[in-house]
């Protein structure tokens, strides 16, 4: 029960109500964030905390609202809007690809970019491309499927097909980027932990006038040969001090897939630590 001056009781009740609504939206809030929200509420009692702190990035054709749901996701989205190069590092299920795709479509629909370029390395994880059926497009499509899935969820199927046919949206393996300069484009490099240092340097230097690139990956899930260093790890170490480049690190608390995913990742991390301690 809340007691005190009537004005303060109303303000406190409204604040608690706002927090409950954020909780129902599955938004995770830290203690620091609660303090910031409380100060904002005191300064402006009619403020919409959800809009102010976790503003929608995109509303899909099915009226689904896509917005950051954790502090790191918010930092990530803010970084994408404010910087030309953003590197997102973290485990699967933290929303890296999904949110960057939503940002790309948001800015494309506002005519901020002429094209969206989606790419990822076609690392042969257990299968040789030559043994897969079909032509080169059919061989590489399985590697690009997660990018198509996100596109089809955010835009009408027919619109996606038309934009791809017009080469306004391009979905291609990383090898196809060599030798190009990408102007006025929003570029997403996914699964970047599977790039070599040479590939990462090549991709980051493709950025042309008026372009933005978002690089996503999980440094714990590289499929590269043991003698190859991940370009994502190198980039995250050497680019931290360059203005215009922002690196955002996600962790297990940002995982928003099935509730079991967090526990699965934690179990594997514990097993890895145990194995390393025996070496």
Secondary structure as GFF3:
##gff-version 3
##sequence-region A 1 279
A	DSSP	alpha_helix	6	24	.	.	.	ID=ss1
A	DSSP	alpha_helix	31	43	.	.	.	ID=ss2
A	DSSP	alpha_helix	49	53	.	.	.	ID=ss3
A	DSSP	beta_strand	56	59	.	.	.	ID=ss4
A	DSSP	beta_strand	65	67	.	.	.	ID=ss5
A	DSSP	alpha_helix	71	82	.	.	.	ID=ss6
A	DSSP	beta_strand	85	89	.	.	.	ID=ss7
A	DSSP	alpha_helix	96	109	.	.	.	ID=ss8
A	DSSP	beta_strand	115	120	.	.	.	ID=ss9
A	DSSP	three_ten_helix	129	131	.	.	.	ID=ss10
A	DSSP	alpha_helix	136	154	.	.	.	ID=ss11
A	DSSP	alpha_helix	157	165	.	.	.	ID=ss12
A	DSSP	beta_strand	169	173	.	.	.	ID=ss13
A	DSSP	three_ten_helix	174	177	.	.	.	ID=ss14
A	DSSP	beta_strand	185	190	.	.	.	ID=ss15
A	DSSP	three_ten_helix	192	194	.	.	.	ID=ss16
A	DSSP	alpha_helix	197	204	.	.	.	ID=ss17
A	DSSP	beta_strand	212	217	.	.	.	ID=ss18
A	DSSP	alpha_helix	231	238	.	.	.	ID=ss19
A	DSSP	beta_strand	245	249	.	.	.	ID=ss20
A	DSSP	three_ten_helix	252	254	.	.	.	ID=ss21
A	DSSP	alpha_helix	259	278	.	.	.	ID=ss22
###
